[in-house]
Amino acid sequence: MIQTASMVLRSGTKLLTAAIGDSAARDARILMAHTLGVPTDRLTVELSRMLTPQQVAQFEHTIHRRAAHTPISHITGKRAFWKHEFRVTPDVLDPRPETETLVELALQGPKLNTVLDLGTGSGCILLSLLADLPEVRGTGTDISEAALKIAAQNADSIGVADRATLQISNWFSALSGQFDLIVSNPPYITEAEMTALAPDVRDHEPHLALTPGGDGLSAYRTIARDLAKFLAPQGRAFFEIGKDQGPEVQEIFAATGIGPVTVHADLGGHARIVAVNA
Ligand SMILES: C[S@@+](CC[C@H](N)C(=O)[O-])C[C@H]1O[C@@H](n2cnc3c(N)ncnc32)[C@H](O)[C@@H]1O
């Protein structure tokens, strides 16, 4: 039987709604656009297309993977973040919209020459900054070699590889020198919160990227210990935090005595960024 994209999309959406509920219609559209090889915002005008049996099979396969809670970005292999599309695999955290708040804040400020991103993952923060700041050179570190390989591919595709150094390091341990801007979205989910996470996240994203265990604050404590040594005079640092961690993380960085520490909210009004000014 010949089927249009619209007919196949309708049955896929129904199946997905039963499995994952709310986001089913949006996700099914993304998967159909992926099957057709068109941008999602062009899908509506493509829905009258006849699908080949291979396209129907491919779409149904992606619907079954999504119904089993595989994140959309792992099925399509990409995620839009800030102004670019990033390659995403199970080796890296799926870039989150709230992390764009950190990029936005980090871009406001005096001219700078160097940036350091601790725990760079896909490279979404570092590479977005380098793309918007063409004079700046950057270093991205991670403890995961597999993540750094993905960051390197993203640096190439975004066109900033000549200004990005990607280095394996346990936070600051393999680094030397000072940086005008230091940014990090470290793992911060508490051990207790891990059990309550949605299966899309808990069972598919790297554990190392999600939680440092315990109270979720150990990465901030380790980074705070060496921040003064690596932050240049008049430098600035920005850290993403969990939405209830503002007072504790502010206290951790205030105790270093480096300079004023402030907490900033994301677009939803939740405290999500701690900033330190040297
Ligand atoms: C929450 S993810 C953030 C990834 C990316 N920066 C983003 O915002 O999407 C935290 C990252 O820190 C890395 N990481 C975890 N422990 C680390 C450590 N001890 N030293 C360096 N990086 C670490 C993880 O591998 C992961 O890539």
The ligand as an SDF file (V2000), in Angstrom:
LIG
                    3D

 27 29  0  0  0  0  0  0  0  0999 V2000
   26.8840   18.1500   32.8120 C   0  0  0  0  0  0  0  0  0  0  0  0
   28.0700   17.5810   31.5890 S   0  0  0  0  0  0  0  0  0  0  0  0
   28.2990   19.0880   30.6630 C   0  0  0  0  0  0  0  0  0  0  0  0
   28.7280   18.8770   29.2560 C   0  0  0  0  0  0  0  0  0  0  0  0
   28.6870   20.1590   28.3850 C   0  0  0  0  0  0  0  0  0  0  0  0
   29.5970   21.1560   28.9040 N   0  0  0  0  0  0  0  0  0  0  0  0
   27.2740   20.7140   28.3520 C   0  0  0  0  0  0  0  0  0  0  0  0
   27.0310   21.7760   28.9840 O   0  0  0  0  0  0  0  0  0  0  0  0
   26.3920   20.1160   27.7130 O   0  0  0  0  0  0  0  0  0  0  0  0
   29.5240   17.4820   32.5940 C   0  0  0  0  0  0  0  0  0  0  0  0
   30.8010   17.0810   31.8650 C   0  0  0  0  0  0  0  0  0  0  0  0
   31.8580   17.0120   32.8340 O   0  0  0  0  0  0  0  0  0  0  0  0
   32.6660   15.9000   32.5630 C   0  0  0  0  0  0  0  0  0  0  0  0
   33.3410   15.4960   33.8050 N   0  0  0  0  0  0  0  0  0  0  0  0
   32.8550   14.7430   34.8190 C   0  0  0  0  0  0  0  0  0  0  0  0
   33.7910   14.6140   35.7890 N   0  0  0  0  0  0  0  0  0  0  0  0
   34.8860   15.3000   35.3610 C   0  0  0  0  0  0  0  0  0  0  0  0
   36.1730   15.5350   35.9250 C   0  0  0  0  0  0  0  0  0  0  0  0
   36.5110   15.0260   37.1120 N   0  0  0  0  0  0  0  0  0  0  0  0
   37.0440   16.2940   35.2310 N   0  0  0  0  0  0  0  0  0  0  0  0
   36.6830   16.8110   34.0180 C   0  0  0  0  0  0  0  0  0  0  0  0
   35.4930   16.6290   33.4440 N   0  0  0  0  0  0  0  0  0  0  0  0
   34.5950   15.8720   34.1040 C   0  0  0  0  0  0  0  0  0  0  0  0
   31.7180   14.8510   32.0120 C   0  0  0  0  0  0  0  0  0  0  0  0
   32.3940   13.8720   31.2690 O   0  0  0  0  0  0  0  0  0  0  0  0
   30.7610   15.7170   31.1790 C   0  0  0  0  0  0  0  0  0  0  0  0
   31.2030   15.8340   29.8560 O   0  0  0  0  0  0  0  0  0  0  0  0
  1  2  1  0
  2  3  1  0
  2 10  1  0
  3  4  1  0
  4  5  1  0
  5  6  1  0
  5  7  1  0
  7  8  2  0
  7  9  1  0
 10 11  1  0
 11 12  1  0
 11 26  1  0
 12 13  1  0
 13 14  1  0
 13 24  1  0
 14 15  1  0
 14 23  1  0
 15 16  2  0
 16 17  1  0
 17 18  1  0
 17 23  2  0
 18 19  1  0
 18 20  2  0
 20 21  1  0
 21 22  2  0
 22 23  1  0
 24 25  1  0
 24 26  1  0
 26 27  1  0
M  CHG  2   2   1   9  -1
M  END
$$$$
